[in-house]
Amino acid sequence: MARITVEDCQERVDNRFLLVQMAIKRVHQYREGYEALVDSRNKEVVTALREIAAGKVLPDEEARYVETEEDFRAE
């Protein structure tokens, strides 16, 4: 199994503070019922980082929530 690192995520999100906010918000979304966008048997925060590194989630302009691919399909 490949390891996820902050450096992998920073290839997608260059601000490490924004990266942490995105991961936290994504974990909150899991707890609200959102499904994970990548296969992972890891803890929620690791799954969130895997999604960020894979480019499956993006910050919105005001960083209030994390947009997922599902959000784009709904529009």
SEVEX-324632 format. One line per field, with one value per residue (C-alpha): y, z, x. Coordinates in pm, 1 decimal, always signed. Each point is the difference from the previous one (the first is absolute). Layout:
yy <- Y,...
zz <- Z,...
xx <- X,...
END
This chain:
yy <- +0.0,+342.7,+246.9,+344.1,+300.3,+367.9,+55.4,-206.1,+224.8,+319.6,-79.8,+80.3,+257.5,+217.2,+154.9,-248.4,+184.5,-21.4,-367.6,-62.3,+190.2,-203.7,-329.5,+102.3,+114.6,-322.4,-208.5,+198.7,-79.2,-374.3,+26.9,+176.6,-294.3,+79.5,-301.0,-25.2,+60.6,-239.3,-354.3,+9.3,-208.6,+271.5,+251.0,+288.0,+256.8,-225.2,-64.9,+376.2,+52.9,-277.2,+175.3,+332.3,-157.1,-169.9,+330.7,-125.3,+296.4,+368.2,+308.1,+245.9,+365.0,+94.7,-334.2,-44.5,-354.3,-253.0,-62.6,-359.7,-145.8,-72.5,+372.4,+71.8,-269.4,+147.6,+337.3
zz <- +0.0,-93.0,+279.1,-15.5,+93.2,+37.8,-292.7,-222.3,+96.8,-41.5,-369.1,-21.2,+281.5,+58.1,+328.8,+285.7,+223.3,-269.4,-39.9,+369.5,-22.2,-304.3,+173.7,+311.3,-202.9,-200.2,+320.6,+116.6,-332.2,+54.0,+338.8,-161.5,-236.6,-303.9,-161.7,-47.4,-358.3,+21.6,+129.8,+339.7,+314.4,+191.8,+251.7,-125.6,-0.9,-206.7,-243.5,-29.6,-73.7,-262.1,-169.7,+0.8,-141.4,-272.1,-95.6,+92.0,+227.0,-51.3,+220.7,-91.8,-49.1,+358.9,+152.8,+187.0,-122.3,-217.7,-347.2,-117.8,-347.4,+91.7,+53.1,-352.9,-148.5,+175.2,-172.6
xx <- +0.0,+132.2,+58.7,-155.3,+209.3,-67.2,+237.9,-232.3,-289.1,+201.2,+40.7,-373.8,-36.4,+304.6,-118.4,+46.1,-247.6,-266.6,+89.0,-70.8,-329.6,-101.8,+77.3,-195.4,-298.8,+5.5,+1.1,-304.2,-167.6,+59.7,-164.7,-298.4,-44.0,+215.4,+166.4,+376.3,+115.5,+296.0,+26.2,+164.3,-8.0,+180.4,-125.7,-212.0,+280.2,+228.1,-284.6,-53.9,+370.0,-10.3,-292.6,+185.3,+317.3,-206.6,-162.2,-347.4,-77.1,+71.6,-35.0,-271.7,+92.5,-82.9,+111.4,-327.6,-47.3,+171.6,-136.3,-9.3,-37.4,-363.2,-60.7,+122.3,-225.5,-303.3,+46.1
END
